[in-house]
Amino acid sequence: MKKFFRNGLLMLAAGALAVSCADYNVTDDFRAQPDPSFVEPYKDLGPVKSYIDRDKFPNMSLGAMLKVSDFNKQELAHAAAITNFDNVAFGTTLMSGTIVNAKGVMNFLDMSDLLDHVEEIDAEVFGSPLFANANQADDWLATLTAPIEIPVDFVEGKTVDFNEMSVGPYTGTIENDKGKASIVRYDGQNVLQINNTTNVRIVEDFEVDPKAKYTITFWAKGARADRDVNFNVNFSGNNIEGSGTNGTWVAKGDKWTKIVVEAQSAPDATEGFFRIDNGRGGILYIQKVEVGYYPDNHRPQTEEELNDTIDYAIYTWCDGLMKINRGRIHSFDIIDEAIDAQTTLDNGMYDLKHSTEKIFWQDVLGSENYVPVVSKVASEAYERYDGDPSLLRFFISESGLEDPKKIESLEYWMNIWDAKGAKIDGINAKLNLVYSEDAATQADNVAKLNTLLDNLAATGKLVRLSNFDIKYQSADGTNVTADKISAEQRQQLADYYGYVIKSYMSKIPHEKQAGICKGNMVDTSDPVGLWSIDKNSRDWVRNATYKAFCDALSGE
């Protein structure tokens, strides 16, 4: 049964709003009496999206960014988004890094709830990036691409047989010049006698493999029948715990005890040795010591295996996502921030990002095949689960495109991907805008914005602007916070919002307009919202930016 929002944000809006949105599912328990969203001087304004001239700008849309959790609560943020914006986006919270765990289990519960509700109220969602370098299921990819276990044989290593040594002082290394160890005749054989407070290397001077698992075997006995001896062992810089008190190893005093130590060296070990550290428990006797090891039983995946693994990951992720989606989201960022502005190719263009520390899709698929492969698999999965191919749109999401070389590099890569059959419908340009009180700085800001829009229009792709928040800076470059901004400064900021919107709508051809997405609907610590937060009631209050949006979208 649907719940109706009776006395809050919706029903106090303009008449058209009440008719079009009164029956969507929101919570009954939100209250705002009186509703500060409609106080003077902006109480007569309608929903922001209602000011778009749909006949003149048929493809123009207005989006808002939310967290999935805030949307699913169906409270104030949800009501403001659905009432005032054409679509909602959810940033990284619908990406694989949030949904897929290290074992490949996919948790779509929040997304399923969200899409069921969106379908009920006939709302629209812009999809999170399907593939990226950040916010990916890195633990799952690491598990999938981990080295493969292989059978290995035990390798006989170094042996120290005290029967092959002469009775007398021990010639091995006694550390810290403390204590005493010697070869003595005991119990019918030559053994190593280790006195109290002696740290002695018994096996040393051999190459050690930090990845190998070593087995050290020897027999030990205490000198006195009525006293066990506790001692510590160290293998190539790694203290190995035993089952005795405080992790010690125990030699019985009344009989020989077989000791088996399983060990790996310290990761940074440069020399191999096996050392016994005898405390104050009494004299310790050691028989013949044998060291052997199992080599590392893993090998890297071959290039063919790695490609098969990544193909499986791409298919599995897209299949799971699109199965839940069922065609309800039909616009996605196919990749996100792939270009590395720090690395230049021989032709002067920026390279894609690469990594030696974790899996980047393009490192396995190849830079030129990256988008062709993932867009093909994603498109097929979308259509497999009832998606209408005529509605499907894939965008390349990128930041920093105000840098002419970066947008030129993006075009270079898109041309390569297009030629290889990739589906690339548009560019989602992430904005990083600032309004400055310094006239020269602001003139430069405006010039860069206009150049960005001209360059985006010249690509011939659909153009979407996202992260549409503008920070306000004083003449000295200091950010002015939301709680400090004056009415006059807020109006200057609002005017710049209006300028950006009108510039987008005039510079980007109408048929190529994929819309603008607001980063934050309400002020954060920065005055970026269409609403401010009332200090007393904590309700949202329309500010000058709200009116600037309405005016700019209406063409005023």
TIDREN-905713 format. One line per field, with one value per residue (C-alpha): residue number from 1; residue in one letter; x, y, z. Coordinates in steps of 0.5 Angstrom, whole numbers. Example, Ala and Ser with C-alpha at 12.3 -4.5 7.8 and 13.67 -1.06 7.14 Angstrom:
TIDREN-905713
num	[1, 2]
residu	[A, S]
X	[25, 27]
Y	[-9, -2]
Z	[16, 14]
end
This chain:
TIDREN-905713
num	[1, 2, 3, 4, 5, 6, 7, 8, 9, 10, 11, 12, 13, 14, 15, 16, 17, 18, 19, 20, 21, 22, 23, 24, 25, 26, 27, 28, 29, 30, 31, 32, 33, 34, 35, 36, 37, 38, 39, 40, 41, 42, 43, 44, 45, 46, 47, 48, 49, 50, 51, 52, 53, 54, 55, 56, 57, 58, 59, 60, 61, 62, 63, 64, 65, 66, 67, 68, 69, 70, 71, 72, 73, 74, 75, 76, 77, 78, 79, 80, 81, 82, 83, 84, 85, 86, 87, 88, 89, 90, 91, 92, 93, 94, 95, 96, 97, 98, 99, 100, 101, 102, 103, 104, 105, 106, 107, 108, 109, 110, 111, 112, 113, 114, 115, 116, 117, 118, 119, 120, 121, 122, 123, 124, 125, 126, 127, 128, 129, 130, 131, 132, 133, 134, 135, 136, 137, 138, 139, 140, 141, 142, 143, 144, 145, 146, 147, 148, 149, 150, 151, 152, 153, 154, 155, 156, 157, 158, 159, 160, 161, 162, 163, 164, 165, 166, 167, 168, 169, 170, 171, 172, 173, 174, 175, 176, 177, 178, 179, 180, 181, 182, 183, 184, 185, 186, 187, 188, 189, 190, 191, 192, 193, 194, 195, 196, 197, 198, 199, 200, 201, 202, 203, 204, 205, 206, 207, 208, 209, 210, 211, 212, 213, 214, 215, 216, 217, 218, 219, 220, 221, 222, 223, 224, 225, 226, 227, 228, 229, 230, 231, 232, 233, 234, 235, 236, 237, 238, 239, 240, 241, 242, 243, 244, 245, 246, 247, 248, 249, 250, 251, 252, 253, 254, 255, 256, 257, 258, 259, 260, 261, 262, 263, 264, 265, 266, 267, 268, 269, 270, 271, 272, 273, 274, 275, 276, 277, 278, 279, 280, 281, 282, 283, 284, 285, 286, 287, 288, 289, 290, 291, 292, 293, 294, 295, 296, 297, 298, 299, 300, 301, 302, 303, 304, 305, 306, 307, 308, 309, 310, 311, 312, 313, 314, 315, 316, 317, 318, 319, 320, 321, 322, 323, 324, 325, 326, 327, 328, 329, 330, 331, 332, 333, 334, 335, 336, 337, 338, 339, 340, 341, 342, 343, 344, 345, 346, 347, 348, 349, 350, 351, 352, 353, 354, 355, 356, 357, 358, 359, 360, 361, 362, 363, 364, 365, 366, 367, 368, 369, 370, 371, 372, 373, 374, 375, 376, 377, 378, 379, 380, 381, 382, 383, 384, 385, 386, 387, 388, 389, 390, 391, 392, 393, 394, 395, 396, 397, 398, 399, 400, 401, 402, 403, 404, 405, 406, 407, 408, 409, 410, 411, 412, 413, 414, 415, 416, 417, 418, 419, 420, 421, 422, 423, 424, 425, 426, 427, 428, 429, 430, 431, 432, 433, 434, 435, 436, 437, 438, 439, 440, 441, 442, 443, 444, 445, 446, 447, 448, 449, 450, 451, 452, 453, 454, 455, 456, 457, 458, 459, 460, 461, 462, 463, 464, 465, 466, 467, 468, 469, 470, 471, 472, 473, 474, 475, 476, 477, 478, 479, 480, 481, 482, 483, 484, 485, 486, 487, 488, 489, 490, 491, 492, 493, 494, 495, 496, 497, 498, 499, 500, 501, 502, 503, 504, 505, 506, 507, 508, 509, 510, 511, 512, 513, 514, 515, 516, 517, 518, 519, 520, 521, 522, 523, 524, 525, 526, 527, 528, 529, 530, 531, 532, 533, 534, 535, 536, 537, 538, 539, 540, 541, 542, 543, 544, 545, 546, 547, 548, 549, 550, 551, 552, 553, 554, 555, 556]
residu	[M, K, K, F, F, R, N, G, L, L, M, L, A, A, G, A, L, A, V, S, C, A, D, Y, N, V, T, D, D, F, R, A, Q, P, D, P, S, F, V, E, P, Y, K, D, L, G, P, V, K, S, Y, I, D, R, D, K, F, P, N, M, S, L, G, A, M, L, K, V, S, D, F, N, K, Q, E, L, A, H, A, A, A, I, T, N, F, D, N, V, A, F, G, T, T, L, M, S, G, T, I, V, N, A, K, G, V, M, N, F, L, D, M, S, D, L, L, D, H, V, E, E, I, D, A, E, V, F, G, S, P, L, F, A, N, A, N, Q, A, D, D, W, L, A, T, L, T, A, P, I, E, I, P, V, D, F, V, E, G, K, T, V, D, F, N, E, M, S, V, G, P, Y, T, G, T, I, E, N, D, K, G, K, A, S, I, V, R, Y, D, G, Q, N, V, L, Q, I, N, N, T, T, N, V, R, I, V, E, D, F, E, V, D, P, K, A, K, Y, T, I, T, F, W, A, K, G, A, R, A, D, R, D, V, N, F, N, V, N, F, S, G, N, N, I, E, G, S, G, T, N, G, T, W, V, A, K, G, D, K, W, T, K, I, V, V, E, A, Q, S, A, P, D, A, T, E, G, F, F, R, I, D, N, G, R, G, G, I, L, Y, I, Q, K, V, E, V, G, Y, Y, P, D, N, H, R, P, Q, T, E, E, E, L, N, D, T, I, D, Y, A, I, Y, T, W, C, D, G, L, M, K, I, N, R, G, R, I, H, S, F, D, I, I, D, E, A, I, D, A, Q, T, T, L, D, N, G, M, Y, D, L, K, H, S, T, E, K, I, F, W, Q, D, V, L, G, S, E, N, Y, V, P, V, V, S, K, V, A, S, E, A, Y, E, R, Y, D, G, D, P, S, L, L, R, F, F, I, S, E, S, G, L, E, D, P, K, K, I, E, S, L, E, Y, W, M, N, I, W, D, A, K, G, A, K, I, D, G, I, N, A, K, L, N, L, V, Y, S, E, D, A, A, T, Q, A, D, N, V, A, K, L, N, T, L, L, D, N, L, A, A, T, G, K, L, V, R, L, S, N, F, D, I, K, Y, Q, S, A, D, G, T, N, V, T, A, D, K, I, S, A, E, Q, R, Q, Q, L, A, D, Y, Y, G, Y, V, I, K, S, Y, M, S, K, I, P, H, E, K, Q, A, G, I, C, K, G, N, M, V, D, T, S, D, P, V, G, L, W, S, I, D, K, N, S, R, D, W, V, R, N, A, T, Y, K, A, F, C, D, A, L, S, G, E]
X	[0, 3, 4, 2, 6, 1, 4, 11, 15, 11, 4, 6, 9, 6, -1, 3, 8, 2, -2, 5, 8, 3, 2, 9, 12, 15, 15, 9, 13, 17, 14, 16, 11, 11, 15, 21, 23, 17, 18, 20, 22, 22, 15, 12, 17, 16, 20, 27, 26, 19, 22, 26, 22, 22, 20, 26, 30, 28, 34, 36, 35, 37, 40, 42, 47, 45, 47, 43, 42, 39, 35, 32, 30, 25, 25, 27, 33, 29, 23, 27, 31, 24, 21, 26, 30, 29, 34, 38, 45, 49, 56, 61, 55, 53, 60, 63, 67, 61, 57, 62, 66, 73, 69, 65, 59, 54, 50, 45, 40, 40, 40, 34, 30, 32, 30, 24, 22, 24, 20, 14, 14, 17, 23, 30, 37, 43, 48, 54, 61, 61, 69, 74, 81, 78, 72, 73, 72, 79, 79, 75, 80, 86, 83, 81, 88, 92, 98, 96, 98, 102, 105, 112, 117, 121, 128, 133, 137, 143, 145, 149, 152, 155, 158, 162, 165, 171, 170, 171, 169, 163, 166, 159, 156, 155, 151, 153, 159, 155, 155, 158, 157, 161, 161, 161, 161, 154, 150, 154, 155, 157, 152, 152, 152, 149, 149, 145, 144, 147, 144, 148, 147, 147, 145, 148, 151, 145, 141, 134, 127, 122, 117, 119, 116, 122, 122, 128, 128, 133, 133, 133, 134, 136, 142, 138, 133, 129, 128, 125, 129, 125, 128, 127, 128, 129, 129, 133, 130, 123, 122, 118, 113, 113, 107, 111, 110, 110, 111, 118, 120, 121, 126, 125, 130, 129, 129, 130, 125, 124, 123, 120, 120, 116, 118, 119, 124, 123, 121, 127, 132, 138, 142, 139, 140, 137, 139, 137, 136, 137, 135, 136, 133, 139, 144, 141, 143, 142, 143, 144, 140, 137, 134, 129, 124, 118, 119, 114, 108, 105, 106, 103, 98, 100, 97, 92, 90, 90, 85, 81, 80, 79, 74, 70, 70, 67, 62, 60, 60, 56, 51, 49, 48, 44, 40, 38, 37, 32, 33, 31, 37, 39, 45, 51, 58, 62, 69, 71, 77, 82, 87, 93, 95, 102, 104, 105, 105, 110, 105, 104, 97, 96, 97, 91, 93, 96, 98, 103, 100, 93, 89, 87, 82, 86, 93, 90, 85, 90, 89, 86, 81, 79, 72, 71, 71, 67, 62, 60, 60, 55, 51, 50, 48, 43, 39, 39, 35, 30, 34, 31, 38, 35, 35, 42, 47, 54, 58, 66, 67, 73, 75, 80, 77, 78, 86, 86, 91, 87, 80, 85, 87, 80, 78, 84, 83, 75, 77, 81, 75, 70, 74, 74, 67, 66, 59, 61, 55, 57, 62, 60, 65, 66, 66, 71, 68, 70, 67, 73, 72, 78, 76, 82, 82, 74, 75, 80, 75, 70, 74, 76, 69, 67, 73, 71, 64, 66, 71, 66, 61, 66, 67, 60, 58, 53, 55, 53, 56, 56, 59, 56, 58, 61, 65, 66, 73, 75, 80, 86, 83, 80, 74, 68, 64, 56, 56, 60, 57, 53, 47, 51, 56, 51, 48, 54, 55, 48, 49, 55, 51, 46, 51, 54, 47, 46, 52, 51, 44, 47, 54, 52, 47, 40, 40, 47, 45, 45, 44, 47, 48, 48, 53, 50, 43, 44, 50, 55, 61, 61, 55, 54, 47, 40, 38, 41, 40, 36, 40, 34, 30, 35, 30, 32, 31, 31, 37, 39, 42, 35, 32, 38, 37, 30, 31, 37, 33, 27, 32, 31]
Y	[0, 7, 12, 19, 25, 30, 36, 37, 39, 36, 38, 45, 46, 49, 46, 42, 39, 36, 33, 30, 28, 27, 19, 17, 13, 17, 16, 19, 21, 27, 33, 41, 45, 51, 48, 53, 51, 56, 62, 69, 71, 64, 61, 62, 58, 51, 45, 47, 42, 45, 51, 47, 48, 41, 43, 47, 43, 36, 32, 37, 34, 36, 30, 30, 26, 22, 16, 10, 10, 17, 15, 9, 12, 16, 22, 29, 28, 23, 28, 34, 30, 27, 33, 38, 33, 29, 23, 21, 18, 15, 16, 10, 7, 2, 0, -7, -5, -4, -10, -15, -18, -22, -29, -26, -26, -20, -16, -13, -12, -4, -3, -8, -4, 2, 0, -3, 4, 8, 3, 4, 12, 12, 16, 15, 13, 15, 9, 9, 7, 0, -1, 4, 4, 6, 3, -3, -10, -11, -16, -21, -19, -20, -27, -29, -27, -30, -35, -42, -47, -53, -59, -59, -64, -63, -61, -64, -58, -57, -62, -61, -68, -67, -74, -71, -66, -66, -66, -59, -52, -50, -47, -44, -37, -35, -29, -23, -26, -29, -36, -42, -48, -54, -61, -66, -74, -76, -82, -85, -80, -73, -68, -60, -58, -51, -47, -42, -36, -38, -36, -41, -41, -49, -48, -42, -40, -42, -39, -38, -37, -32, -36, -43, -47, -50, -56, -56, -63, -65, -69, -65, -67, -63, -65, -66, -72, -68, -61, -60, -54, -49, -45, -41, -42, -37, -38, -33, -27, -30, -32, -39, -40, -47, -50, -49, -43, -36, -39, -43, -50, -56, -61, -66, -68, -75, -77, -75, -71, -70, -63, -61, -53, -51, -44, -39, -34, -26, -23, -18, -24, -24, -30, -37, -39, -43, -41, -44, -39, -42, -38, -40, -47, -51, -54, -57, -62, -62, -68, -68, -62, -63, -57, -58, -54, -54, -49, -44, -48, -42, -40, -34, -34, -35, -29, -33, -36, -28, -26, -32, -30, -22, -24, -29, -23, -18, -23, -25, -17, -15, -21, -20, -13, -13, -19, -14, -8, -11, -5, 0, 4, 5, 10, 9, 11, 5, 7, 13, 17, 12, 18, 19, 26, 25, 20, 22, 17, 18, 22, 27, 24, 22, 15, 11, 9, 3, -1, -6, -6, -8, -11, -5, -8, -4, -8, -14, -13, -8, 0, 0, -6, -4, 0, -5, -11, -8, -4, -11, -15, -10, -9, -16, -17, -11, -14, -21, -18, -15, -8, -4, -3, 3, 7, 4, 10, 9, 15, 16, 19, 24, 30, 35, 36, 44, 42, 42, 37, 32, 33, 32, 26, 23, 24, 21, 14, 15, 15, 8, 5, 7, 4, -2, -2, 1, 3, 11, 15, 21, 24, 25, 31, 32, 39, 42, 50, 56, 63, 68, 75, 76, 79, 77, 70, 69, 72, 66, 61, 63, 63, 56, 54, 56, 53, 46, 47, 49, 43, 38, 40, 39, 32, 31, 26, 27, 32, 31, 35, 32, 34, 41, 44, 51, 53, 61, 64, 71, 75, 72, 65, 63, 58, 62, 57, 56, 59, 65, 67, 74, 75, 79, 73, 68, 72, 73, 65, 64, 68, 64, 58, 61, 63, 56, 53, 58, 57, 49, 50, 55, 52, 44, 43, 41, 34, 33, 35, 30, 34, 37, 33, 37, 34, 37, 39, 42, 46, 42, 46, 50, 54, 49, 48, 50, 49, 52, 49, 52, 53, 52, 47, 43, 44, 46, 53, 55, 60, 65, 59, 55, 61, 62, 55, 56, 63, 60, 53, 58, 62, 68]
Z	[0, -2, 3, 2, 4, 7, 11, 9, 3, -3, -1, 0, -7, -13, -15, -21, -16, -12, -18, -21, -14, -9, -10, -10, -4, 2, 9, 13, 19, 16, 19, 18, 21, 18, 12, 12, 5, 2, 7, 3, -2, -5, -3, -10, -14, -16, -17, -20, -26, -28, -31, -36, -43, -45, -52, -53, -49, -50, -48, -42, -35, -28, -24, -16, -13, -6, -2, -3, 4, 4, -2, 1, 8, 4, 8, 7, 2, -2, -3, -5, -10, -13, -13, -16, -20, -27, -24, -18, -18, -13, -14, -12, -8, -13, -16, -15, -9, -5, -8, -9, -3, -3, -5, -11, -7, -9, -4, -8, -3, -2, -10, -11, -6, -9, -16, -14, -11, -17, -21, -17, -17, -25, -23, -27, -24, -27, -26, -23, -26, -29, -29, -26, -23, -16, -12, -15, -12, -11, -6, -11, -17, -12, -10, -18, -20, -15, -16, -18, -13, -16, -13, -11, -8, -1, -2, 2, 5, 10, 15, 21, 24, 31, 30, 24, 29, 34, 41, 43, 43, 38, 32, 29, 31, 38, 38, 43, 45, 51, 53, 51, 47, 45, 42, 48, 48, 51, 51, 46, 41, 40, 41, 42, 49, 50, 56, 60, 56, 50, 43, 38, 30, 29, 21, 18, 11, 6, 1, 4, 0, 4, 0, 2, 8, 12, 16, 21, 25, 31, 38, 44, 52, 58, 62, 68, 69, 74, 70, 63, 59, 55, 49, 44, 36, 31, 23, 19, 23, 24, 32, 31, 37, 40, 45, 51, 56, 53, 46, 48, 46, 51, 51, 57, 62, 62, 55, 48, 45, 37, 35, 29, 27, 21, 19, 14, 14, 16, 9, 9, 10, 6, 10, 12, 19, 25, 32, 39, 44, 51, 57, 64, 64, 64, 60, 53, 49, 41, 36, 29, 26, 19, 15, 9, 5, 0, -5, -6, -9, -13, -20, -23, -28, -35, -40, -43, -36, -33, -39, -38, -31, -32, -38, -32, -27, -33, -35, -28, -25, -31, -31, -24, -24, -30, -27, -21, -26, -31, -36, -30, -31, -38, -37, -34, -34, -37, -35, -30, -29, -34, -36, -33, -34, -31, -36, -44, -50, -55, -59, -54, -51, -44, -43, -39, -32, -30, -24, -21, -14, -16, -22, -27, -32, -38, -36, -37, -43, -46, -47, -54, -52, -45, -47, -53, -49, -43, -47, -51, -45, -41, -47, -48, -40, -41, -46, -44, -38, -41, -43, -49, -53, -56, -49, -47, -46, -44, -42, -41, -34, -33, -29, -30, -37, -37, -39, -46, -47, -43, -47, -53, -50, -48, -56, -58, -54, -56, -63, -62, -58, -63, -68, -65, -64, -57, -55, -53, -53, -49, -44, -37, -35, -27, -25, -20, -20, -16, -16, -14, -11, -15, -22, -25, -22, -24, -31, -32, -29, -34, -39, -37, -37, -44, -47, -43, -46, -53, -53, -50, -56, -61, -59, -62, -56, -51, -46, -38, -33, -26, -19, -21, -14, -14, -8, -6, -5, -2, -6, -3, -5, 2, 2, 5, 9, 9, 16, 14, 7, 7, 3, -2, -3, -4, -9, -13, -12, -15, -21, -23, -22, -27, -32, -32, -33, -39, -42, -42, -45, -51, -52, -52, -58, -56, -58, -55, -48, -43, -37, -31, -24, -18, -13, -7, -6, 1, 4, 6, 10, 3, 1, -5, -4, -7, 0, 7, 13, 18, 25, 29, 26, 22, 16, 9, 7, -1, -2, -8, -12, -12, -15, -20, -22, -24, -27, -32, -34, -36, -40, -36]
end
